[in-house]
Amino acid sequence: MKIGRVKAGGVPLVTLGVAGIAKPFLEGVIAKTPVGNSTVISGIAKIIGAMAVRQFVGGNTIGNGVQIALAVDGIEDCFIGFMGGGLLGGGGQDNW
């Protein structure tokens, strides 16, 4: 059994590792832009970014990991934004 072939939920652990490393990095970089963080708008932007990554990076381990990171962070932002009370919601912090 090779580590590169071990899967969790059908996704190779190496890809999940890339996602785990990429998520906080990408979140910090994107939070410093006008898109922001923890809002519905930032969530939608990150989800669109996740869909676009394959065009620029490809469907390799790194591309898939970045897609997972952006998608998870985007969904998290939408959830936090809605919990914060609206479209612009959270304002960069968890509201619950």
C-alpha positions as CSV (number, residue, x, y, z in Angstrom):
1,M,0.0,0.0,0.0
2,K,1.5,3.3,-1.2
3,I,0.6,6.5,0.6
4,G,-0.2,8.1,-2.8
5,R,-2.9,5.6,-3.3
6,V,-4.6,5.8,0.1
7,K,-8.0,7.5,-0.2
8,A,-10.5,9.1,2.0
9,G,-14.0,9.4,0.6
10,G,-12.7,8.5,-2.8
11,V,-10.1,11.3,-2.9
12,P,-6.4,10.5,-2.6
13,L,-4.9,11.7,0.7
14,V,-2.1,13.5,-1.1
15,T,-4.8,15.6,-2.9
16,L,-6.5,16.3,0.5
17,G,-3.1,17.2,1.9
18,V,-2.6,19.8,-0.9
19,A,-6.1,21.1,-0.1
20,G,-5.3,21.4,3.6
21,I,-2.2,23.3,2.9
22,A,-3.7,25.5,0.2
23,K,-6.9,26.5,2.0
24,P,-5.4,28.8,4.8
25,F,-2.9,30.2,2.3
26,L,-5.5,31.0,-0.3
27,E,-8.0,32.3,2.3
28,G,-5.4,34.8,3.6
29,V,-4.4,36.0,0.2
30,I,-8.0,36.4,-1.0
31,A,-9.1,38.1,2.2
32,K,-6.6,41.0,1.5
33,T,-8.4,41.7,-1.8
34,P,-11.6,43.6,-2.4
35,V,-13.4,40.2,-2.5
36,G,-12.8,39.9,1.3
37,N,-13.6,36.9,3.4
38,S,-16.6,35.3,5.2
39,T,-19.2,37.0,3.0
40,V,-21.6,35.5,0.4
41,I,-19.8,37.5,-2.3
42,S,-16.4,36.1,-1.3
43,G,-18.0,32.6,-1.2
44,I,-19.4,32.9,-4.7
45,A,-16.1,34.3,-6.0
46,K,-14.2,31.4,-4.5
47,I,-16.6,28.8,-5.9
48,I,-16.2,30.3,-9.3
49,G,-12.5,30.3,-8.8
50,A,-12.6,26.6,-7.9
51,M,-14.5,25.9,-11.2
52,A,-11.9,27.9,-13.2
53,V,-8.8,26.3,-11.6
54,R,-8.8,23.3,-13.9
55,Q,-8.4,25.6,-16.9
56,F,-5.2,27.1,-15.5
57,V,-3.7,24.4,-13.4
58,G,-5.2,21.2,-14.8
59,G,-6.6,18.2,-13.3
60,N,-3.5,17.0,-11.5
61,T,-3.0,16.6,-7.8
62,I,-2.2,20.2,-7.2
63,G,-5.1,21.5,-9.4
64,N,-7.5,19.1,-7.7
65,G,-6.3,20.1,-4.2
66,V,-6.6,23.8,-5.0
67,Q,-10.1,23.2,-6.4
68,I,-11.1,21.4,-3.2
69,A,-9.6,24.2,-1.0
70,L,-11.4,27.0,-2.9
71,A,-14.7,25.1,-3.0
72,V,-14.7,24.3,0.7
73,D,-13.7,27.8,1.7
74,G,-16.3,29.3,-0.7
75,I,-19.1,27.2,0.8
76,E,-17.9,28.1,4.3
77,D,-17.9,31.8,3.4
78,C,-21.5,31.6,2.0
79,F,-22.6,29.8,5.1
80,I,-21.0,32.4,7.4
81,G,-22.2,35.2,5.3
82,F,-25.8,34.0,5.5
83,M,-25.5,33.4,9.2
84,G,-24.2,37.0,9.5
85,G,-27.4,38.3,8.1
86,G,-27.1,38.9,4.4
87,L,-25.2,39.3,1.2
88,L,-22.3,41.1,2.7
89,G,-22.7,39.2,5.9
90,G,-19.7,38.3,8.1
91,G,-17.3,41.1,7.5
92,G,-14.3,38.8,7.8
93,Q,-15.1,36.9,11.0
94,D,-17.1,33.9,12.1
95,N,-20.5,35.0,13.5
96,W,-21.5,31.9,15.5
